Amino acid sequence: GVGTRLVTGKPDAALDGVYKLASYNHTPRLKLSENPEKLTLPGKKNVRRYFNGDKKAYADVITLENEKPEVMIHPGQPEIRNTKIKHMQVEEKLIKVVENGQRLQASKAIAEIQQFALESLAQLPDEHKRFDNPHVYKVGISPELFKLRSELVDKYS
C-alpha cells in the first residue's frame, strides 16, 4: 500500500475514513492490525440508534445486518458492556439508496435535507453539543459482531 505521508502533504491531516472491504462473495472479511483500533468490523452491518425515555439519542450500536442486540460492547474495551439499551426505543439508521447501480429513492430538496439535519441534531442531548467539556456520545458494537470479529482475528492471526 501507499503510505499516508506520501499521499497527504503536511500539515494537512490524513483522511480519517477509508474504505475497507468488509465482505466478499457473502463471506465476512477483516483487515488485521496490531493496533486494535484499526481492526475493521467484518460482514454486512446495520447501525441502530437507541433512544432514552425523553426521546433523546442515547447510543448508536453497529450490528450485523439482522441482529437486534440487547447489549452493546465498547469496541476497544470489550470488558465494558452496556445493557441499558435492552428496553429502549430503537431506530435503524442505514437506508439503502442504491442497488445494482440504480437509485432507490428520489433526490431530496435542500430544504428537506436541512430539516432532517435539524431534527437529527435536536435528538442529541445538550451535553454532547456543548463546546466546553462535551460528553462523548456512546457508540458500541453488538455481541454477534464482536464474536465474528474475534473469531476472524483468531483464525487469521
C-alpha positions as CSV (number, residue, x, y, z in Angstrom):
1,G,0.0,0.0,0.0
2,V,0.9,3.6,-0.3
3,G,1.8,5.3,2.9
4,T,-0.2,8.1,4.4
5,R,2.7,10.6,4.3
6,L,3.2,10.0,0.6
7,V,-0.4,10.8,-0.4
8,T,-1.1,13.7,2.1
9,G,1.1,16.7,2.4
10,K,2.0,18.2,5.8
11,P,0.4,20.0,7.6
12,D,-2.8,18.5,6.2
13,A,-4.3,15.7,8.2
14,A,-4.7,12.2,6.8
15,L,-8.1,11.0,5.8
16,D,-9.9,9.5,8.8
17,G,-12.4,7.5,6.9
18,V,-11.0,4.9,4.4
19,Y,-12.9,2.2,2.6
20,K,-12.1,-1.3,3.8
21,L,-13.5,-4.5,2.4
22,A,-15.9,-6.0,5.0
23,S,-17.4,-8.8,2.9
24,Y,-16.6,-10.5,-0.4
25,N,-19.0,-13.0,-2.1
26,H,-21.1,-13.1,1.1
27,T,-18.0,-14.0,3.2
28,P,-17.0,-11.7,6.0
29,R,-13.6,-10.1,5.6
30,L,-11.3,-8.4,8.2
31,K,-8.3,-6.1,8.0
32,L,-5.9,-7.2,10.7
33,S,-3.8,-4.7,12.6
34,E,-1.5,-4.7,15.6
35,N,-3.5,-1.6,16.7
36,P,-6.9,-2.8,18.0
37,E,-8.5,0.5,17.0
38,K,-7.6,-0.2,13.3
39,L,-9.3,-3.6,13.2
40,T,-12.2,-3.5,10.8
41,L,-15.7,-4.7,11.5
42,P,-16.5,-7.7,9.2
43,G,-19.6,-8.6,7.4
44,K,-22.8,-6.9,6.3
45,K,-23.8,-4.4,9.0
46,N,-26.5,-2.1,10.2
47,V,-26.5,0.9,12.6
48,R,-29.2,1.2,15.3
49,R,-29.8,4.3,17.3
50,Y,-31.3,3.8,20.8
51,F,-33.4,6.5,22.5
52,N,-33.9,7.1,26.2
53,G,-37.3,8.0,27.8
54,D,-37.2,11.6,26.7
55,K,-36.8,10.7,23.0
56,K,-33.1,11.8,23.1
57,A,-30.4,9.7,21.4
58,Y,-28.6,7.6,23.9
59,A,-26.2,5.5,21.8
60,D,-25.5,4.1,18.4
61,V,-24.8,0.4,18.0
62,I,-23.1,-1.2,15.0
63,T,-24.7,-4.6,14.5
64,L,-24.7,-7.4,11.9
65,E,-27.4,-6.8,9.3
66,N,-30.4,-8.5,11.0
67,E,-29.2,-8.6,14.6
68,K,-31.2,-6.8,17.3
69,P,-29.0,-6.8,20.4
70,E,-30.0,-6.2,24.0
71,V,-26.4,-5.3,25.0
72,M,-23.7,-3.1,23.4
73,I,-19.9,-3.7,23.8
74,H,-17.3,-1.0,23.8
75,P,-15.4,-1.5,20.5
76,G,-11.9,-1.1,22.0
77,Q,-12.6,-2.3,25.6
78,P,-14.8,-5.4,25.4
79,E,-15.0,-5.7,29.1
80,I,-17.2,-2.6,29.1
81,R,-20.8,-3.7,28.3
82,N,-24.0,-1.7,28.4
83,T,-27.3,-3.4,29.0
84,K,-29.4,-0.2,29.3
85,I,-30.4,-0.4,25.7
86,K,-32.4,-3.6,26.3
87,H,-35.8,-1.8,26.7
88,M,-35.1,1.4,24.7
89,Q,-36.8,2.5,21.5
90,V,-34.6,1.8,18.5
91,E,-34.3,3.2,15.0
92,E,-32.4,1.7,12.1
93,K,-30.1,4.4,10.6
94,L,-28.8,2.8,7.4
95,I,-31.0,3.3,4.4
96,K,-30.2,1.6,1.1
97,V,-30.2,4.3,-1.6
98,V,-28.5,2.4,-4.5
99,E,-28.9,-1.2,-5.6
100,N,-27.3,-2.7,-8.7
101,G,-26.3,0.8,-9.8
102,Q,-29.9,2.1,-9.6
103,R,-31.2,4.8,-7.2
104,L,-33.9,3.5,-4.9
105,Q,-35.1,6.9,-3.8
106,A,-35.8,10.3,-5.4
107,S,-33.3,13.1,-4.7
108,K,-34.3,15.3,-1.7
109,A,-34.7,19.1,-1.9
110,I,-32.2,21.1,0.1
111,A,-34.9,22.2,2.5
112,E,-35.8,18.6,3.2
113,I,-32.1,17.8,3.9
114,Q,-31.8,20.8,6.2
115,Q,-35.0,19.8,8.1
116,F,-33.7,16.3,8.5
117,A,-30.3,17.6,9.8
118,L,-32.1,19.9,12.3
119,E,-34.3,17.1,13.6
120,S,-31.4,14.8,14.0
121,L,-29.4,17.4,15.9
122,A,-32.4,18.1,18.1
123,Q,-32.3,14.3,19.1
124,L,-28.8,14.7,20.5
125,P,-28.7,15.6,24.2
126,D,-27.3,19.1,25.0
127,E,-24.3,17.6,27.0
128,H,-22.9,16.3,23.7
129,K,-23.3,19.6,21.8
130,R,-21.6,22.0,24.3
131,F,-18.2,23.4,23.5
132,D,-16.8,23.1,27.0
133,N,-16.3,19.6,28.3
134,P,-18.8,17.8,26.0
135,H,-19.8,14.3,26.8
136,V,-18.6,11.6,24.4
137,Y,-21.6,10.0,22.6
138,K,-21.8,6.3,23.2
139,V,-21.1,4.1,20.2
140,G,-20.7,0.3,20.6
141,I,-20.8,-2.9,18.7
142,S,-23.2,-5.9,19.1
143,P,-22.2,-9.2,20.8
144,E,-22.5,-11.1,17.5
145,L,-20.4,-8.6,15.6
146,F,-17.8,-8.7,18.4
147,K,-17.9,-12.5,18.3
148,L,-17.4,-12.6,14.5
149,R,-14.5,-10.2,14.6
150,S,-12.9,-12.1,17.4
151,E,-13.2,-15.4,15.5
152,L,-11.7,-14.0,12.4
153,V,-8.8,-12.4,14.3
154,D,-8.1,-15.8,15.9
155,K,-8.4,-17.6,12.6
156,Y,-6.0,-15.3,10.7
157,S,-3.6,-14.2,13.4
